[in-house]
Amino acid sequence: MRHAVRCISIPFRGSGNCCRRLMPVSGFVGASLKAIAALRTSSRIILVPTSVARRFVHQLASGSPSELWPIIAISSFGLFLSWPVLVYGFWPFSGDAQLHINWYTHFSRQFWAAEVYPRWLTGMNHNLGSPVFFYYPPLPYFMTSLFRPFVIDDAQGWRQLALSASCALIGSGLSSYAWLKRTVQRRMSALMAAMLFMLMPYHLRTDLYVRGAFAEFWTFVWIRLILLAVQAVSRGRPFATLGLSVSYAFLITTHLRITLIFSLVPICYAWWRAVSDRRPGILLRTIAGMSLGVGLASIYLLPAMLMQKYVSTEFLLRGFYYAHSFISLSPHPFSIIDDFNMQISWLVVATAGAGICGFAIALSNRSAEIRREAGFWSFVGTGSVFMMLPLSNPIWTVSRVLQTIQFPWRFTVILSVAVAALLALGFDSFNRKANGATILAAGLLCAFVAIWIHLSWLDLWRTPILGRINYSEYSPRTDDAPEWRPKWVHKEPEQIAQELALTDAMLPDRRSLDSSGRQDVKYSTSRNIRLSLHNSSDATLLIRQFYFPGWTAQLDGRPVSVTPSDPAGLMQIRTPAGEHSLDLTLRPLMPELLGRAVSAISLGVALAIATWGLRKKASGRSSRSVLAP
């Protein structure tokens, strides 16, 4: 049976007058629309008007999207790219997945036990404790912990980590779009660049599916928000400085090493965008916003910086030494990660190649502002590639702080930001009257994007393997990274547990390891332990927690000394014969107290700025209403 076909004309924007194209719509669809319209008018059911649908189709065809459907498109694309982890859970065989699941499991457990900021993880290292969150940024784990009450049958936390990673992927696309749509003239260009950024090999394949770099994966969200705030600062927008400070604080509390290599970019970006006569003021506001962000993050940052002498940070430079991790298309003879370096090198080539093509297309734009923006991001991209090459070795050798980044290829994060901007500028500059060189650059760009799809989907196509994985084999363990162990621990925690006949099945309430009497646990949390002692003679009581500065003890209300044992690094306390009450408390040290104070003061300043801005905005509205006729 033949269906009648009726056509509706939809205006499309062109270079001259508006031309009209015909879009066929089946008679069945037309009849359905009429029935829905009749239902809407004859019942109380509220439906979307047909005018909204027509407006949506018009915006889709004209390349001028509304605010809603780019959000839907990016969210759908993010769900599609992350569906393997959403279905099966965070990939356990990715590089750092086991470490992140270990940290998250213990962090989330203590968080939901009413500990606002878990720093000392009691159950790590075979229930001997770990100070890891005195040093490691906590924000991704706070955010992931919010999923715990809503995810059932996930005691190990793999699905909670997967949900968080999917949110990070979608958030990075949305923040990229919000930033880029204020950089280019056409929103469709920003949307295309944001979606391609989500597909970038280092972002999707390496960080999510290969390395499992959970914390670094979240940094892509905050970096774009920082750049968006810098744009707002350069335009004199209200609350821009406050937005910059909050975004920068989020980045600091997510990944300190990425913060280190990125922090110069917002300052240079503000200088580059500013008009010469306004440059000092914009630079001052940018630096002030970032400084306020440092203050807001001080509750984490100051302890992390000032207490490093208490842990074994020398392990950060062992094995994965920066000199062995420069990108190169030839194998490194002494590197223990040759194959991975080769993969990263080709990813950098594919990403930088696409950026070069975007830059070449953007240069054909007649707008000096577009060409100027493209020039800045080409400079950032070139600098990022340089810092990943062996040519930059003298800089790495001189800077001890830079060496703590461990891997020069981490600058691919900055390269990805630059390439996303160049792609948006290139898309915005391309038109039907492009010359041969521009068309050639566009063709090469399509080839590089095809390589991205191939590289990024190599791991997505491994999904059938996941169905045969026994996730119980990857259940969270308690071993911590060696760089975060207290420096008094000179043995592997597993060896210590074996020598003391400890097992992970033992609950943390068995705190003491002395056999000269009986010890009963009266009260136990991560930072407070109360024991009732019944000693038959004087003895040295060995506590089943690693020693760390801040642990204090009171025996029957009187302070007693706490010292580390050697070589296990456990707390030990001299106790007399008889019955006694022993209280152990992990008190905050001066850096922790100072960090709290600075963050509290910074929060007060931020609230004062917000209040002043709101009052100023309200007074401006009232004055305009009075002057209005």
ABEGO torsion letter per residue (X at the ends): XBBBBBBBBBBBBBABBBBBBBBBBBAAAAAAAAAAAAAAAABABBBBBAAAAAAAAAAAAAGBBBAAAAAAAAAAAAAAAAAAAAAAEBBAABAAAAAAAAAAAAAAAAAAAGBABBABBAABGGGAEBAAAAABBAAAAAAAAAAAAABBGBAAGAAAAAAAAAAAAAAAAAAAAAAAAAABABAAAAAAAAAAAAABAAAAAAAAAAAGBAAAAAAAAAAAAAAAAAAAAAAGBBGAAAAAAAAAAAAAAABAAAAAAAAAAAAAAAAAABBAAAAAAAAAAAAAAAAAAAAAAAAAAAAAAAAAAABBAAAAABGBBAAAABBBABBBAABAAAAAAAAAAAAAAAAAAAAAAAAAAAAABABAAAAAAAAAAAAAAAAAAAAABAAAAAAAAABAAAAAAGBAAAAAAAAAAAAAAAAAAAAAABBAABBAAAAAAAAAAAAAAAAAAAAAAAAAAAAAAAAABBAAAABBBABBBAAABBAABABBAAAAAAAAGBBAABBAABABABAABBBBBABBBAABBBBBBBBABBBBBBBBBBBBBGBBBBBGGBBBBBBBBOAAGBBBBBBBBEBBBBBBBBBBBAAAAAAAAAAAAAAAAAAAAAAAAAAAAAAAAAAAAAABX
